[in-house]
Amino acid sequence: MWIDTHCHLDAAEFDPDREAVLARAREARVSMQVLPAVEVANFDAVRTLAHQHGLSYALGIHPMYVDRAADDDLDRLTDALAKHQDDPRLVAVGEIGLDHFVPDLDRARQERFYLAQLKLARRFGLPVLLHVRRSADALLKGLRRFEGIAGIVHAFNGSAQQAHAFVRRGFVLGFGGAMTFDRSLNIQALAAELPAHALVLETDAPDIPPQWLYRTAAQRAAGDRSRNEPGELPRIARTLAGLREWTLAETALITSTNACTALPRLKPLLGC
């Protein structure tokens, strides 16, 4: 059994063939996908997909979307979490966090939304799915204000010191397509050296394609598109298995167990 802990199945890239994408995931034994929301406008979409296909979802406002979010969107998130707090398929608050990579994003507004959503996670007793790009220290600073909150750090690519700081707070780290590139030495080193209990797998589909799906800027400009999908997860897992000297069966068991620990509401859904 494989668990894709971060998949944007509601993205427009999947509109032409979403059912086929889901069929390929089932064939690859990807038994669960976690579908994080990114803004209020897609709350209903991720919830509906989760219920239609036996998956799970998270509700939150992504840091790259806060500049276009309305001031009352945090109230709307609060209302949605309250309305669905007993929904067994609602497993986290996310995708939330801070993005210090994309230029011209309002960092003060990002931080306000981030801290407010950490407060909501604590209020509703849910873990979080964290977006981190060049913002690990700022994220950790926010977490120190909300002791006891844990979850998954999505697509982590910071330092070993930062990684261990998240692990000490009870977080696990998500590894996906970026790990498969030969040049991704830092990510591979983290995947090889972190405690086994700190690792989960993800695709971030349709984004972060693995090396075999990657297209150069010139190829993309010529119309050649790459699209990641959850069915790629077992092949991505081979890289982790090689780095850890695990079998694929061991990799599936360890990462699935870790996902269920990080997101406890997955346990009754999967029996893990």
NUMAR-257752 format. One line per 3 residues: for each residue x, z, y of N, C-alpha, C. Coordinates in pm, 1 decimal. Each point is the difference from the previous one (the first is absolute). Layout:
X Z Y X Z Y X Z Y; ...;
//
This chain:
84.4 0.0 -119.3 -84.4 0.0 119.3 87.6 0.0 123.9; -32.7 -88.2 94.3 70.0 -5.3 127.9 -96.1 35.4 112.4; 52.4 64.9 103.3 -78.7 33.5 118.2 68.5 -60.6 121.3;
-71.4 -86.0 70.1 46.8 -56.4 126.4 -48.2 93.7 109.8; 91.0 79.1 55.1 -40.3 104.7 93.3 -22.2 -50.1 142.5; 14.7 -131.0 22.5 -19.7 -52.3 135.5 -26.4 -149.7 -8.1;
-126.2 -38.1 16.7 -38.4 -141.3 -12.1 -114.0 -29.7 96.4; 18.2 -99.9 86.3 -102.8 -37.3 96.9 -86.7 -112.4 -58.3; -75.8 35.2 -101.5 -81.1 -99.1 -70.5 -106.7 -61.8 88.9;
-36.4 68.4 107.2 -102.4 -51.9 90.3 53.7 -105.0 96.0; 130.5 -25.0 2.0 60.0 -93.0 96.0 -57.3 -140.4 -15.9; -3.0 -71.0 109.6 -57.3 -135.8 0.8 73.8 -93.7 -94.4;
127.8 27.3 -26.6 77.1 -85.8 -90.1 -60.4 -6.8 -139.6; -80.0 100.8 -35.8 -60.1 2.2 -133.2 -142.2 -55.0 -2.6; -52.5 -38.6 114.3 -139.0 -48.3 4.3 -26.0 -118.1 -93.2;
93.4 -97.2 -13.0 -31.1 -115.5 -84.8 -8.5 30.7 -149.3; 70.2 104.7 -47.1 10.4 18.8 -145.4 15.1 146.7 -40.0; -68.2 87.5 70.0 16.4 144.0 -25.3 -31.2 35.9 -145.5;
-102.9 -59.2 -56.6 -36.8 31.4 -138.9 111.2 -40.2 -96.1; 64.9 -113.3 25.5 110.5 -43.0 -85.4 119.7 94.1 15.5; 24.5 46.6 121.4 107.7 96.3 24.0 -25.3 128.2 -79.4;
-123.4 46.5 3.3 -35.2 120.2 -74.7 13.5 -22.4 -150.8; -37.3 -117.6 -46.3 11.2 -30.7 -142.9 146.1 0.4 -44.0; 88.4 -55.9 83.9 142.6 -0.5 -34.5 55.5 142.0 -0.8;
-47.3 83.7 91.4 44.9 139.4 0.8 -42.7 71.1 -128.3; -123.8 -20.5 -40.2 -47.1 63.2 -125.0 80.2 -50.3 -119.1; 29.2 -129.6 -1.8 78.1 -56.4 -110.3 139.8 61.9 -4.4;
54.0 32.0 118.0 132.5 61.0 7.9 -5.1 151.2 -21.9; -118.7 54.3 -29.2 -20.9 142.3 -26.5 24.4 87.3 123.2; -28.2 -59.1 115.6 -2.2 79.4 123.3 -138.7 63.3 5.7;
-8.7 122.0 -45.0 -129.1 64.6 -22.0 -62.6 55.5 126.3; 80.9 19.6 104.1 -52.1 58.1 123.0 73.9 -58.7 118.5; -75.5 -25.3 105.9 56.5 -36.3 129.5 -56.5 96.8 103.7;
85.3 42.7 91.6 -43.4 81.4 112.6 -8.0 -91.6 122.0; -118.5 -8.5 60.0 -24.8 -93.4 109.4 -7.8 77.5 131.6; 105.7 -2.1 80.6 -3.8 73.0 126.6 -67.3 -81.7 110.0;
-79.5 65.9 80.4 -54.1 -62.6 120.0 107.7 -2.2 107.6; -18.6 -89.0 98.8 93.8 -6.2 111.7 -69.2 19.6 134.7; -131.7 -12.4 2.6 -77.9 19.8 121.9 -145.3 24.9 -38.4;
-77.3 45.1 95.9 -139.3 32.5 -25.9 -75.6 -119.9 -56.1; 35.2 -119.1 46.5 -72.6 -120.6 -39.4 7.7 -28.9 -148.8; 100.6 52.2 -70.7 6.0 -29.9 -144.1 -26.1 121.1 -88.5;
-54.1 107.1 57.8 -36.1 115.6 -81.7 -98.7 -38.7 -110.5; -105.4 -69.8 36.9 -102.3 -36.1 -98.2 54.3 -96.3 -104.4; 90.0 -89.8 41.4 52.8 -100.1 -93.1 80.3 64.8 -111.5;
90.0 93.0 34.5 82.1 60.0 -105.8 -85.2 88.9 -90.5; -96.4 67.7 57.6 -85.6 85.1 -82.1 -84.4 -84.3 -95.4; -56.1 -108.1 50.3 -83.2 -86.6 -83.9 81.1 -60.1 -113.3;
119.4 -50.6 30.5 84.2 -58.2 -104.5 37.4 104.5 -105.3; 30.9 120.5 44.2 35.7 105.6 -95.0 -114.3 28.7 -95.5; -121.3 5.7 51.6 -114.8 29.2 -86.1 -38.2 -118.6 -87.2;
16.0 -118.6 50.2 -35.7 -118.2 -79.2 93.2 -20.3 -118.4; 127.6 38.8 16.4 99.9 -37.1 -100.1 69.9 120.4 -63.5; -54.7 119.3 17.0 58.4 116.0 -65.3 135.7 39.8 55.5;
20.1 -18.7 129.9 127.3 29.8 64.4 -14.9 125.2 87.2; 91.9 23.0 90.7 -7.0 113.6 90.1 39.4 -45.1 139.9; -27.5 85.8 99.6 24.3 -42.7 138.3 39.8 118.6 85.9;
52.0 -33.1 118.8 34.4 99.4 100.8 -55.7 -46.5 133.3; -29.7 93.6 86.9 -52.4 -31.0 133.3 96.2 51.8 105.8; 36.8 -88.2 92.2 90.7 39.2 106.5 20.0 -113.3 98.1;
76.6 28.6 104.5 28.6 -97.0 104.8 151.5 -21.0 6.1; 41.8 -120.1 -28.7 140.1 -40.8 -10.7 66.7 5.6 138.5; 127.0 40.8 6.3 64.5 7.5 131.6 8.3 -133.7 74.3;
3.2 -111.4 -73.7 5.3 -130.1 66.9 -136.3 -43.2 53.2; -104.1 78.5 -29.3 -134.7 -32.4 46.7 -49.9 96.7 107.0; 79.1 100.5 34.8 -52.2 99.6 93.1 -15.7 -55.7 141.0;
82.8 -98.5 37.1 -12.5 -55.3 135.2 -132.6 -70.3 21.5; -59.7 -51.6 -107.7 -129.3 -67.0 15.4 -116.2 88.5 -45.5; 31.8 120.1 -44.9 -105.7 91.9 -42.0 -70.0 58.1 122.6;
-129.0 22.9 -14.2 -76.1 65.3 106.3 32.7 149.4 1.4; -20.0 61.9 114.9 29.9 142.6 11.4 -86.3 84.9 -93.6; -118.8 -50.2 -35.0 -86.9 78.0 -88.5 18.3 -35.5 -147.2;
100.7 -81.4 -30.8 20.7 -36.3 -140.7 42.1 120.0 -84.3; 66.8 96.4 58.5 32.7 121.0 -75.2 -127.1 77.0 -34.6; -98.3 -2.3 88.3 -128.8 62.0 -31.1 -68.9 -75.4 -113.3;
12.4 -131.6 1.8 -61.9 -80.3 -106.3 69.8 22.6 -134.1; 131.1 19.2 4.2 72.4 36.0 -122.4 -45.5 136.6 -50.1; -13.3 95.1 90.2 -47.3 133.0 -37.6 -136.9 -9.0 -66.9;
-89.3 -78.2 58.8 -134.8 -15.5 -56.1 5.4 -63.5 -138.8; 87.0 -100.8 -16.4 10.6 -68.1 -130.0 55.6 93.9 -106.3; 100.5 77.9 35.0 55.3 94.9 -96.7 -101.7 106.5 -37.6;
-77.3 44.6 97.9 -104.0 99.2 -29.5 -108.2 -59.0 -89.0; -39.6 -123.1 29.0 -106.2 -65.0 -76.8 40.9 -22.6 -145.2; 127.6 -34.8 -20.8 44.6 -39.2 -134.5 92.5 103.0 -64.1;
2.3 120.9 51.8 95.8 98.1 -50.7 -22.2 33.6 -147.7; -121.2 -20.4 -49.8 -26.3 26.8 -141.1 9.3 -125.7 -87.2; 42.1 -110.5 59.4 17.0 -124.1 -75.3 127.7 12.0 -83.1;
-8.0 -3.7 -132.0 120.3 18.7 -81.8 102.9 -110.2 16.5; -42.0 -114.3 54.9 94.5 -110.6 17.8 73.2 5.3 133.9; -37.3 89.9 87.4 73.9 24.7 124.2 114.5 95.1 -32.5;
123.8 -51.3 1.7 111.9 78.5 -51.4 99.2 46.0 106.3; -10.7 -51.9 123.6 100.3 34.9 101.3 -49.1 -38.0 138.8; 73.0 48.2 100.2 -12.1 -47.9 137.2 114.8 -98.0 22.5;
-34.1 -123.3 33.8 107.0 -97.8 16.6 -53.9 -140.1 19.9; 73.8 -84.9 47.6 143.1 7.8 22.9 24.0 49.7 141.8; 76.6 107.2 11.4 28.7 58.8 130.3 151.4 10.2 15.5;
44.7 35.4 119.5 142.8 19.9 18.3 48.9 -43.3 135.5; 126.5 -42.2 3.8 65.7 -42.9 122.9 83.6 -123.2 -28.8; -1.1 -95.1 92.4 80.5 -121.7 -13.2 87.3 -12.4 124.6;
130.3 21.9 -16.8 95.0 -12.0 109.6 83.3 -127.1 -12.7; -45.6 -91.7 -83.2 69.1 -128.2 -18.9 -61.3 -109.0 86.2; -130.8 -10.2 -0.6 -68.3 -104.4 77.0 9.5 32.5 148.7;
51.3 -91.3 81.1 13.2 29.3 143.4 -136.0 4.1 68.9; -2.7 74.1 110.5 -115.7 2.6 91.0 -120.7 75.9 -53.6; 11.7 66.9 -115.3 -107.9 88.2 -42.6 8.8 129.6 79.7;
-113.0 53.7 37.5 -6.9 121.9 80.3 32.3 120.4 -89.3; 120.6 52.2 11.9 43.1 107.5 -89.2 -77.5 128.9 24.7; -32.2 26.9 123.9 -75.5 121.9 28.6 -138.4 -7.1 -63.4;
-63.3 -116.8 6.0 -132.1 -16.4 -61.3 10.4 7.5 -152.7; 104.4 -61.1 -55.5 23.0 11.4 -144.0 9.1 146.2 -41.7; 78.2 76.9 73.7 19.6 140.4 -37.1 -130.8 77.6 9.2;
-79.6 -29.4 102.6 -127.3 70.6 13.1 -90.4 -28.9 -119.5; -7.1 -125.9 -40.3 -82.4 -35.1 -115.6 58.4 59.9 -128.3; 130.5 -2.2 -13.5 65.2 54.6 -118.8 -30.1 148.7 -15.9;
22.4 76.1 104.2 -22.8 144.5 -8.3 -147.0 32.2 -22.3; -88.4 -75.8 65.0 -143.4 23.4 -19.3 -40.5 -27.1 -144.9; 62.1 -101.8 -62.0 -36.1 -33.2 -137.8 62.6 97.6 -99.6;
116.4 54.0 31.1 52.7 109.0 -82.1 -94.8 119.6 3.4; -52.7 28.6 116.7 -95.3 110.4 13.2 -124.4 -24.9 -84.3; -46.1 -125.3 -2.9 -116.4 -34.3 -81.9 32.3 12.5 -148.7;
119.2 -41.7 -39.6 39.0 13.3 -140.5 -3.8 145.7 -42.8; 50.3 87.5 85.4 -3.7 143.0 -32.5 -144.0 50.0 -4.7; -82.6 -43.2 94.6 -139.8 44.5 4.7 -74.8 -39.2 -126.3;
22.8 -121.8 -48.7 -76.3 -48.4 -114.7 75.4 16.8 -132.6; 116.1 60.8 3.9 73.4 29.5 -122.3 48.8 -122.8 -73.3; 45.0 -100.0 74.7 44.1 -125.3 -59.7 148.3 -23.8 27.1;
69.7 -65.7 -93.4 136.7 -45.1 27.9 -2.1 -118.1 97.1; 118.3 -42.9 41.5 11.0 -109.9 95.9 86.4 -112.2 -57.4; -27.1 -121.5 47.6 83.5 -116.4 -27.3 71.5 -33.5 129.7;
131.4 17.4 2.8 76.6 -10.2 123.2 69.7 -134.7 14.6; -17.8 -59.6 117.1 74.2 -119.6 41.5 122.4 47.2 76.9; 117.9 -47.1 -40.9 122.5 41.8 66.0 91.2 -120.4 19.4;
27.6 -32.1 125.2 102.2 -101.2 30.4 81.8 50.1 118.4; 124.4 38.0 -31.0 91.8 57.7 97.8 -61.7 121.7 69.6; -80.3 74.3 -75.6 -73.3 111.5 59.6 -0.5 123.2 -88.5;
88.8 5.9 -98.3 -5.0 109.3 -97.7 15.3 135.7 67.1; 94.6 13.1 91.1 22.1 130.8 62.7 -121.3 42.5 81.7; -61.8 -95.7 69.9 -118.8 32.2 79.5 -117.3 38.8 -90.2;
-13.3 -67.5 -114.4 -105.1 36.2 -94.9 21.8 141.2 -52.2; 123.5 31.8 -35.8 30.9 132.9 -52.0 -26.3 107.0 105.0; 31.0 -30.7 124.4 -28.3 95.2 107.9 -149.2 30.8 6.9;
-83.5 -103.7 -12.9 -144.1 21.9 0.1 -45.4 81.0 -119.5; 58.1 -26.5 -116.3 -39.9 72.0 -120.5 32.6 149.2 8.7; 104.8 34.8 73.2 34.0 141.6 13.7 -107.7 77.8 74.6;
-86.2 -71.3 70.5 -111.9 65.4 69.5 -119.9 19.3 -92.3; 3.9 -62.3 -119.1 -113.8 5.9 -91.9 51.0 30.2 -140.0; 46.0 119.5 -19.0 56.8 40.0 -129.1 -102.0 -18.6 -111.4;
49.9 -44.3 -114.6 -85.1 -14.9 -117.3 -52.0 -139.7 -22.8; 10.5 -87.0 99.0 -45.2 -138.5 -17.9 107.8 -78.2 -73.3; -39.8 -76.9 -99.4 92.3 -85.2 -74.7 -70.7 -131.4 -31.1;
62.1 -81.9 -84.3 -58.2 -129.0 -33.6 108.1 -99.0 -35.5; -14.2 -123.2 49.3 91.8 -108.2 -33.3 58.6 -58.0 128.3; 132.1 -13.9 1.6 67.6 -71.7 107.7 14.3 -145.3 -46.2;
-75.3 -86.7 64.4 -11.0 -139.7 -41.1 121.3 -80.3 45.8; 56.5 -81.4 -92.6 107.4 -95.6 31.5 115.9 67.2 73.2; 47.5 109.8 -52.9 105.9 75.6 66.9 131.4 -77.7 -0.1;
68.7 1.0 116.1 130.1 -64.8 9.4 87.2 74.4 100.6; -2.9 132.4 -7.9 82.1 81.3 87.6 123.9 49.5 -71.9; 56.6 106.8 51.7 122.0 55.5 -57.7 -32.3 91.0 -118.0;
103.2 28.8 -77.8 -18.1 94.0 -110.8 -38.8 138.0 51.5; 58.1 40.8 111.5 -33.8 130.2 58.1 -147.6 6.0 37.9; -51.3 -106.3 61.4 -141.4 -4.4 36.4 -87.6 -2.6 -124.6;
40.9 -76.5 -100.8 -77.5 -7.1 -124.0 -14.4 137.7 -62.0; 110.3 73.0 -8.7 -5.0 133.3 -60.1 -82.5 96.6 84.4; -1.3 -20.5 131.2 -83.0 85.4 85.8 -147.7 -19.2 -31.5;
-41.4 -125.0 -23.5 -138.7 -24.2 -39.6 -28.0 60.1 -138.1; 92.0 -17.7 -92.4 -20.1 51.7 -135.8 -13.7 151.6 2.2; 80.5 65.8 81.1 -9.3 146.5 9.2 -136.0 44.0 53.0;
-66.9 -84.9 74.5 -133.3 32.0 52.0 -109.6 -38.6 -98.4; 36.8 -48.3 -118.2 -97.5 -31.3 -102.4 -43.4 -144.7 -4.9; 64.9 -84.8 77.9 -34.9 -141.6 -0.2 69.5 -74.2 -113.0;
-61.0 -111.9 -40.0 67.2 -97.9 -83.7 20.3 -125.6 84.1; 92.8 -84.5 -43.4 35.6 -118.9 76.8 -39.9 -125.9 -76.4; -57.7 -96.5 73.2 -46.6 -123.4 -60.7 107.5 -107.9 -0.2;
20.4 -61.7 -115.9 96.9 -108.8 -15.8 -72.1 -124.1 -48.9; 33.8 -114.5 61.4 -69.4 -124.2 -33.3 91.1 -120.2 5.6; -53.0 -108.9 53.8 71.0 -127.7 -3.6 135.2 1.6 67.2;
16.2 77.4 107.8 129.0 2.9 70.0 112.6 45.4 -91.6; -31.7 83.2 -96.8 99.9 52.1 -93.4 60.8 -109.8 -86.2; -68.5 -113.2 -16.2 43.7 -104.2 -93.8 106.3 -92.1 58.2;
28.3 9.5 129.2 99.0 -88.1 62.4 141.0 53.9 -21.9; 91.3 -89.6 -32.6 138.3 40.8 -25.1 61.2 70.4 120.8; -41.4 -39.2 119.6 59.5 57.0 120.8 -59.8 136.8 37.3;
-102.0 43.4 -71.3 -68.4 125.6 34.3 74.0 119.8 -60.8; 124.8 14.7 39.0 85.8 99.5 -64.1 -46.1 142.7 30.1; -45.9 24.2 122.4 -43.9 135.5 33.5 -123.2 39.4 -79.9;
-98.5 -91.3 -6.1 -122.7 29.7 -74.4 31.5 19.3 -147.7; 86.0 -84.2 -54.6 34.7 12.5 -141.3 74.1 130.7 -27.2; 86.1 39.7 92.9 71.4 126.6 -18.8 -96.6 117.5 0.3;
-97.6 -3.5 90.0 -100.1 106.8 3.3 -80.9 1.3 -129.5; -42.1 -118.0 -45.0 -79.7 -8.0 -122.5 77.1 51.9 -119.8; 132.0 -19.4 1.5 82.7 43.0 -112.9 30.7 148.9 3.7;
7.4 58.2 121.0 55.8 133.7 12.9 -100.8 109.9 28.7; -117.7 -34.1 52.3 -98.3 103.3 30.1 -51.8 64.4 -129.1; -50.9 121.4 8.1 -58.8 61.0 -121.0 -109.9 -88.7 -57.6;
-9.7 -1.8 -129.8 -98.1 -86.2 -65.3 -142.3 29.6 46.1; -27.9 126.8 31.4 -136.6 36.8 38.9 -37.1 -49.4 139.6; 97.7 -60.6 72.0 -23.5 -41.5 138.3 -30.9 -149.1 13.1;
-18.4 -71.3 -109.3 -11.1 -145.8 4.2 -138.6 -47.8 -42.6; -58.8 -87.6 81.5 -119.9 -73.9 -40.0 20.8 -146.5 31.8; -85.5 -83.2 -56.8 9.8 -145.0 18.4 -114.5 -50.4 86.3;
26.6 -109.3 70.1 -100.3 -59.7 88.3 32.7 -148.9 16.8; -98.6 -76.2 47.4 28.1 -138.5 37.5 -11.2 -24.3 149.0; -86.8 72.6 70.1 -36.8 -29.9 138.4 -59.3 -140.1 10.3;
-52.5 -51.3 -109.1 -58.3 -134.1 0.4 -106.8 -12.2 108.7; -0.8 -114.1 68.4 73.8 -124.8 -24.5 139.2 -4.2 60.6; 48.5 111.9 53.7 128.2 2.4 70.3 113.6 44.6 -91.2;
120.1 8.0 58.7 124.7 39.1 -67.5 13.5 -67.9 -136.9; 5.7 -132.4 -3.5 14.1 -68.0 -129.0 132.8 33.1 -66.3; 4.3 4.6 -131.9 127.7 17.9 -70.1 86.6 -124.5 14.8;
123.2 10.0 -44.4 97.2 -106.3 23.0 -47.8 -134.6 -54.0; -65.9 -0.5 -114.0 -40.2 -128.2 -60.4 -115.8 -67.5 73.4; -66.0 71.7 89.1 -107.2 -59.6 79.1 40.0 -25.9 145.1;
118.4 44.5 37.9 39.9 -7.2 140.8 18.7 -144.7 44.9; -42.2 -27.8 123.6 21.3 -130.4 62.7 75.5 21.6 130.7; 95.6 -88.2 28.2 76.4 10.3 123.4 -88.0 -35.6 118.7;
50.9 29.7 120.1 -73.7 -33.5 121.2 -25.0 -149.7 9.3; 99.1 -80.0 -40.4 -16.4 -145.2 3.3 -107.7 -45.2 -97.9; -1.2 60.7 -118.3 -103.1 -34.7 -97.9 -138.7 37.9 49.5;
-8.8 118.2 62.6 -129.6 42.9 52.7 -45.7 -91.0 112.8; 94.9 -42.9 85.2 -34.2 -90.4 110.0 -49.6 -133.4 -51.4; 48.1 -37.5 -119.0 -42.8 -126.0 -61.7 -130.8 14.8 -76.9;
-56.7 119.6 1.9 -129.3 21.5 -64.4 6.1 59.6 -138.3; 119.3 33.3 -47.7 14.9 59.9 -133.1 -18.4 150.3 12.7; -106.5 52.0 -54.4 -34.3 140.9 17.4 33.2 81.2 -125.9;
34.9 123.9 23.9 16.3 93.1 -111.4 -105.3 108.4 14.8; -55.3 42.7 -110.7 -101.1 105.1 1.0 25.1 93.1 -116.6; 21.1 123.6 30.0 15.4 99.8 -104.5 -138.2 38.6 -52.6;
-6.8 49.5 -122.4 -127.1 46.1 -55.0 25.3 108.2 -103.7; -100.1 81.7 -29.5 22.1 116.9 -87.2 48.4 -35.0 -139.4; -31.7 -118.3 -48.6 46.5 -38.9 -132.5 151.2 -13.8 -10.7;
69.3 -1.4 112.1 146.1 -6.8 -0.7 64.3 135.7 -27.5; -78.9 106.2 -1.2 57.6 134.5 -8.0 87.5 22.2 -123.8; -41.7 -40.9 -120.7 87.7 24.8 -115.3 135.1 -70.4 11.0;
2.0 -119.4 58.3 128.2 -69.0 15.8 85.6 70.6 104.0; -61.4 47.7 108.8 73.2 81.5 98.0 55.8 124.7 -67.7; -78.3 56.7 -90.9 41.9 122.3 -69.1 124.8 -21.1 -84.3;
24.2 -122.2 -43.0 121.0 -25.7 -79.5 126.1 33.8 78.7; -3.3 -24.0 130.8 115.7 34.2 82.4 22.2 150.6 -0.5; -106.9 76.1 17.6 13.3 145.3 -3.3 47.8 47.0 -137.3;
-55.5 -57.3 -103.6 42.2 38.4 -135.4 149.0 -24.5 -19.7; 49.3 -113.4 49.0 142.1 -30.3 -13.3 86.6 96.5 78.5; -44.9 34.6 120.9 77.1 93.3 82.9 6.3 138.8 -61.9;
-107.9 41.8 -66.1 -7.2 134.2 -56.8 41.3 5.3 -147.3; 20.6 -115.6 -59.8 26.9 -10.1 -144.3 -115.8 57.6 -79.8; -121.2 -32.7 42.9 -121.5 36.2 -70.1 -55.0 -122.3 -71.8;
-79.6 23.3 -102.5 -79.2 -109.0 -56.7 -117.9 -26.5 92.9; -65.2 -114.3 -18.6 -119.2 -27.1 80.4 -109.6 101.5 -28.8; -12.1 40.7 -125.8 -101.5 100.4 -33.7 28.5 131.4 70.5;
126.8 41.1 3.4 36.0 122.3 72.2 -29.1 -15.1 149.0; 29.7 -116.0 54.6 -21.9 -24.7 142.6 -148.2 9.0 34.3; -82.9 -60.5 -85.0 -144.5 5.9 23.1 -51.0 142.7 -6.5;
44.5 75.0 -101.0 -47.3 137.6 -16.9 44.4 88.7 116.1; 126.5 -8.2 38.5 52.9 86.9 105.0 -65.4 -30.9 132.9; -5.4 -127.5 37.3 -54.2 -33.9 131.5 -150.5 22.3 7.0;
-70.6 -21.0 -109.2 -144.0 25.8 0.3 -28.4 149.6 9.3; 76.9 79.1 -72.7 -14.7 145.1 8.1 27.5 49.2 142.0; 103.7 -55.8 62.3 33.0 38.7 137.0 -110.8 -38.2 97.5;
-59.3 -116.4 -20.7 -109.9 -44.0 87.7 -118.3 95.0 -12.5; -30.3 41.2 -120.7 -111.9 91.3 -20.8 28.5 138.5 57.7; 125.0 39.0 1.0 36.3 127.4 61.4 -10.9 -7.6 151.6;
47.2 -111.2 56.8 -3.9 -16.3 145.0 -141.9 -18.5 52.3; -83.3 -67.4 -78.9 -139.5 -26.7 37.2 -88.9 60.9 -107.6; -27.9 129.3 6.8 -67.4 68.6 -111.2 -134.7 -57.0 -38.0;
-70.2 -65.3 92.5 -130.4 -56.0 -36.6 10.0 -118.8 -95.6; 121.4 -51.2 -22.4 16.1 -104.8 -100.4 -13.8 56.0 -141.6; 27.9 127.1 -16.7 3.5 56.8 -135.8 -130.8 -15.7 -74.2;
-114.5 38.2 56.4 -124.5 -20.2 -75.8 -39.9 -145.8 -13.6; 47.2 -86.0 90.9 -30.5 -141.8 -10.0 73.7 -66.0 -115.7; 121.1 51.0 -28.1 87.9 -63.9 -98.0 29.0 87.3 -122.0;
-33.6 126.7 9.4 33.1 89.8 -110.1 149.0 24.6 -12.0; 72.3 -3.3 113.3 146.0 16.6 -5.1 39.3 142.4 38.5;
//
